[in-house]
Amino acid sequence: MQRIEEITMTVRQLSHLRYLALATPKYDEQLEFYTKHWGLTLVQEADGVAYLAAEGSPEPFSVRLRRGEKRIDLVAFGAHTRADVDALAAKLHAMDVRFVHEPQELTQLGGGYGFRFFDIDGRTIEVSTDVELRESRKINPREPVPVKLSHVVFNTTGLDKTTQFYIDALDFAVSDTLVHPHMGDMMHFMRCNNAHHSLAIAQGPHPSLHHASFEMRGVEEWMRGTGKILRSGARMVWGPGRHNAGDNTFAYFIDPSGNTMEFTTELAVIEDEDNWHPSRLDVTQVTTQDQWGTANAMSEFVARESFNDVDNGLFVAPPV
């Protein structure tokens, strides 16, 4: 098995996860679910494109929905400065990465300066800086709405190869790995700042969205949010429980388009990256999946739900 060459860096050009953009033929149903039940705020909508913000985040939006064939349109990460955007673009060109567009002034909600490219599996990735931030607010005690987009997880058919791409191209580092004693590495949790993971890569039957996760204010708000989604009629696939990798709580639901979405809280923060040693956690151990033992057992059914549909957007840039 190919060895993942981890790069540990305490200073990076990337700063954080910015937003997730999804296309769906069930646009109206999806928009209602994310605003009425999931707790995101509609900040702009026109021509079948909606921008949704998390109330606790200064990002101009955390989710973009577009009416169209189901796919991941793109995932966006922030960079610290324009110089960092330019340096990353130059680095990716040296790696012969395919670009959607060069660094330029962005015209979407929030503007900014950035570029888009295809990752090794063909997903569109954006790197941007200087976006116009929105006025966020503190989430109130017991308020069941997301603070921010926490992390995004991709499925891939080449776990080590895709993981190495994000290490080499964007200076991600592996925080922990889920391992099956007979099948080998199953998932790498990856960081671009001191959050345990903003991105994770999972071994799957095809490239697709595994899940996206939203951070809640605390355990009380996470439980109330979980109850709210259950009462909406959405199906909870897995949870509620607490993972070992990342030490975060979890409750996974299926949205109207068949994507897995998670409410989480208390994701671990790595204060001293230089002395962090990634763990290899056995997925067959109950405490690896759920330290509390409160969630339904991980099963083939749960895994299949996270495989999702084949992503039809690979190496095809979204129209907006």
N, C-alpha and C positions, 0 to 999 in steps of 0.2 A: 504493500500500500504506500502510495506517495506520502511523504512526510510534509506536514504543513510547517512552513518556515515562518514563525511568528516574529513580527517586528514590534517591539515595545517602544513606544514614543510618548513622552509626556507633553510634547508640543506638536500639534498637527495643523495642517492647513484647513482641514474640515473642522467644523465646530459642533454640529448637531444634526439630527434628523429634522427636516422641515415639514414636508407634507407627502401625502399619498394621493395619487390621482387614479381614479377607476372609471371605466366605461361600463355601462350596463343597459340592456334593452328594457329593464324594469325600472327605468329612471324615476318615474313618479312615485312608485312604491318605495323605492330605495330612499328617495329624498324625504318622504314622510317618516320612514323608519328612523333615519339618522337625526332628524330634527325633533319629532314628537316623542320618540322613545329613547334613542341613544343619548340625546342631550347636547347635540351640536347646534350651533347658531348659524342660520342662513344669513350671509352678509352680502351676497350678490348672486343674481341669477339672470341669464339671458340666453336665448337661442339654444336651449337644451344643455347648458353648462351652469353648474351651481358651485359656489365656493362656500364651504362650511368651516366655521372657526370653533375652536375649543375655548370656552370662556376664561380659563386660567392661563392661556398662552398668548404672548404678544405677537405670535406669527399671524400674518394677515388672514391665513386660512390653514387648516390642518388636513382637510379632505377636499378634493375636487371631484365632482361627479359630472359625467358627460353621457348624454344619450347616444348609444351606439352598441356595437357588438361587444360582448363581455370580454374584458381584458384589463391588465394593468396598463394604464396609460404611461405613468412614470412614477418614480420615487425621487424626491428632492432632498438634498442635504445642503446645509449652510456652510459657507466658508467665512473666515474671519475678515478678510480684506480683498479688495480687487487684485492686489498683487498675488494673493494666494490663489484666486481663481485663475489668473493667467499662468501661474507656475504649475498648477495641476493640469491645465489644458496642455501646456508644453510637455509635461511628463507623459500624458496619455498619448499625445502625438508620437512621442519617441517610442512608445510601446505599440504603435500601429493600431491603436484603438479607433473604431469607426465613430465619427462624429455625426450628430444630427445638425448641430450648428455650432459655430465658433463663439467665444465669449462676446457678448453684445448686451446692449440695453434691452431689458425684458419688458414686454408690453402687457403681461397678465396682471391680475389684481395684486397690488403691492409692488409692482415693478421690480427694480433691482438690476443686477448685472450678473450674467452667468452664461453657462453653456450646457448643452445636452449631448450625451453620447450613448452608445449601446454597450452594455456590459458583455461579458463573454458568452452569456446565454441569449443575448438579444434584447434584454429589457432596456427601456429608455431610462436613463439616470440624469438628473439635473444637479448642477452645483451652482449656487448663487450666493450673492452677498448684497448688502446695501438695500434690502427690501424695506418698504415703508411699514413699520410695525403698527399694530392696532393697540388700542387701550384695553389691556386685560384687567382682570379683577381677581381678588381672592375668592375662592370657592367657600361658601358658607358651611358651617358645621351641619352635617346630615344632608347636604345638598347632593343629589345623585346625578351629577353631570361630570364629564371628563375635565380634568385640568389641562391635559395636552395629549398629543400623540406620543406614545412611549417608544414603540419599536415596530418594525416590519420584518416578517420572516418569509423567505423565498423557498420554494421547492426547486431542486435541480437534479439532473441525472448524473452529474459529476461533482460530488460534494467537495473533494479536495481541490479540484481544478478551479471551481467557482470561488471557493474560499480564498485560495491563493491569489486570484485576480484582485479581490478586494483588499487584500494585504498589500500587494505590489502597487496597485493603481491608486488607492486612496488612503493608505497607511492605517487601515483597520488592524486591530489586534484581537487575537482569540482570547476570550475570558475563560470559557469552560467548554467542554465537549461532552455530548451524550454518546455513550458507546454501548453496543450490544455485544455480548460475549462471543456470539457466533457470526454476526453480520458485520461487525466492525463499527466504524464511526457512523453516527446517525445524524448529528446536528452540531454545528459550531456556533457558539454565541460570541458576537463580535462587537467591539466598542470603537467609537471614534472620539470619545471624551471619557470622563470618569464614571459615567453610567455603565453598569455591568454589560448591557447590550442595547444598541440602537438598531442593530441588524442581526439576524440569524439566518444561517443557511442550512436547509434540511435535505437529506437524501430522499428523493421521491421518484415516481414513475415518469414524470415529465416536468418541465419548467412551469411554474404557476405560483400564485399567491398561497402561501401556507396559512398565515393569519396576520392581522394587524391588531395592535394592542393600544389601549388608551388608559392613561394613568388617572386614577381617582385621588381625591384629597387624602383619604385614609381608609382604614378597614371598615369603619362604620359607613362611610359614603360608598365604598365598594360593595358592601352587602346590600345597602339600600338600592344601589343601581342595578345589582344583580336581580333583586326582587322585582324592580320596575320592568326590566326586560322580560322576565318570566311572565309577568302579568300582561305584557303586550301580546303574548302568544308566540313569540320567537322561541325556537327550540334551543335549549342549552345542551351542548354536546358533551362538555366536560367541566366538572367543578361542582361547587366551589372548593378550592384547596390552596395549598402553598407549595410552589416548586422548590427544588433544592438549588439548581443553577439559577442564580440571580436572587434567590430568597424571596421572590415576589408572589403575591396572591394571584389566583387565576379563576376566571369563569369565562368559558368560551360559548359563543352563540353563533347561529347561522343567520346571516342577513337575507333579505328577500332575493338576492341574486345568487345565493349559494356560497358566499364567501364566509370564512370563519373570522369572527371579530371577538376580541377579548377585552374585558375589564380587568385591570390589575392595579396594584399599589405596592408601595414599599420596595421597589426594585433596588437592589444593592448598589451602593456607590463605592468605587475603588479609589480610595484616597491616595494610595502609594502604588502607582503602576509599576515602578521599577522593581518592587519586591513582590509583585503579584505572581503567583504560580498557578496556571490553569489546572483545573481538576478534570479528570476523566471519570464520568459518572455512569455507572451501570444502569441502563434503562430498565432492566428486569427487576431491580430493587424498588419496592413500593415507595420508599422514602425519597428516591430520586425524583419520581414523578410528583408525589404529594406528601410533604412532610407531616401534614396533619392526619392524613388517612380519611378525610371527609369526602373526597371526590369519588365518583365512579371510577372503577379501575381502567387504566389505559388498555385499550383493546384494538383489534383490527378495525372495528367499526369506527372508533374515534380517529384512528390514523387515516382511514379512507376519507373521512369528512375533510381532513386538512390537506388531502392531495389536490382537491379542487378540480376544476375543468382545465384542460390544456389551454395555456395562454396563447391567444391568437395574435398577440401584438408583438411577437418577437421579431426584431430587426425591421419593424414598421413603425415609424415615428407617428405619434398621435397628431391629429389635425390641429390641435391648439396646445 
